[in-house]
Amino acid sequence: MGEGSAGNPVTVRLQGVMVDLFPGSTRRVEMSARTVDEMIDELDRRWPGMADRIRDTRPAIRKHMNVFVDGERAKLDTKLPPGTEVFVFTAISGG
């Protein structure tokens, strides 16, 4: 977790598919993070490998993943004000 993010509480909501892939994880996660990137790092600290599911090597959020902050699609540098709810879920495609 990044320096200085303590005391910046956010709530992360994970899709059931993510929870199924990482035993012990929950659909609702409370943590401190200032940016989406810090949030992903904290998720990975708790459940190793989760960051690789959300973030690629560019680094950027993977194309098949969606991260929303305040109803807007987020990037890694998106700021997380205290009390923010972040939603992380897989993209839905159809034809």
C-alpha positions in Angstrom: 0.0 0.0 0.0 1.3 3.4 -0.9 2.9 5.8 1.6 0.3 8.1 3.1 -2.8 6.1 2.1 -3.6 5.2 5.7 -6.7 7.0 6.8 -8.2 7.1 3.3 -11.0 4.5 3.6 -12.6 3.1 0.5 -14.9 0.2 -0.2 -14.1 -2.1 -3.0 -16.9 -4.3 -4.5 -15.7 -7.4 -6.3 -17.8 -9.4 -8.8 -18.6 -12.9 -7.7 -16.3 -14.4 -10.4 -13.3 -12.6 -8.8 -14.2 -13.9 -5.4 -14.6 -17.5 -6.8 -11.0 -17.3 -8.2 -9.5 -16.2 -4.9 -10.4 -18.3 -1.9 -10.9 -16.2 1.2 -11.7 -13.0 -0.6 -15.1 -11.3 -0.2 -17.4 -9.3 -2.4 -17.0 -6.3 -0.2 -13.5 -5.2 0.9 -12.7 -2.2 3.1 -9.2 -0.7 2.8 -7.2 2.5 2.6 -6.0 3.6 -0.9 -5.5 6.9 -2.6 -5.6 5.7 -6.2 -7.0 2.7 -8.2 -3.4 1.5 -8.6 -2.9 1.5 -4.8 -6.2 -0.3 -4.4 -5.1 -3.0 -6.8 -1.8 -3.4 -4.9 -3.7 -3.8 -1.6 -6.0 -6.4 -3.2 -2.9 -8.3 -4.4 -1.3 -8.1 -1.0 -4.4 -9.7 0.5 -4.9 -12.2 -2.3 -1.7 -12.7 -4.3 -2.3 -12.9 -8.1 -5.4 -10.6 -8.0 -3.5 -7.7 -9.5 -2.5 -9.8 -12.5 -6.2 -10.4 -13.2 -7.0 -6.7 -13.1 -3.8 -4.9 -14.3 -1.6 -5.8 -17.3 2.1 -5.1 -17.8 1.8 -1.7 -19.7 0.6 -1.0 -16.9 -3.1 -0.4 -17.4 -6.4 -2.0 -16.4 -6.9 -5.1 -18.6 -9.3 -4.8 -21.5 -11.6 -7.5 -20.2 -11.8 -5.8 -16.7 -13.9 -2.8 -15.7 -13.1 -0.6 -12.7 -15.7 2.1 -11.9 -15.3 5.0 -9.4 -18.3 7.2 -8.8 -20.0 5.7 -11.9 -17.2 6.5 -14.2 -14.7 4.1 -15.8 -11.4 4.5 -13.9 -7.7 4.3 -14.9 -4.8 3.3 -12.6 -4.2 7.0 -11.6 -7.8 7.7 -10.8 -8.0 9.3 -7.3 -10.1 7.7 -4.6 -11.5 10.3 -2.2 -12.3 9.0 1.3 -15.5 7.0 1.4 -15.5 6.1 -2.3 -17.0 2.9 -3.5 -15.0 1.2 -6.3 -16.6 -1.6 -8.4 -14.4 -4.2 -10.1 -15.9 -6.6 -12.5 -15.3 -8.4 -15.8 -16.5 -6.9 -19.1 -19.5 -8.5 -20.6 -19.4 -9.2 -24.3 -22.1 -10.4 -26.5 -23.1 -10.8 -30.1 
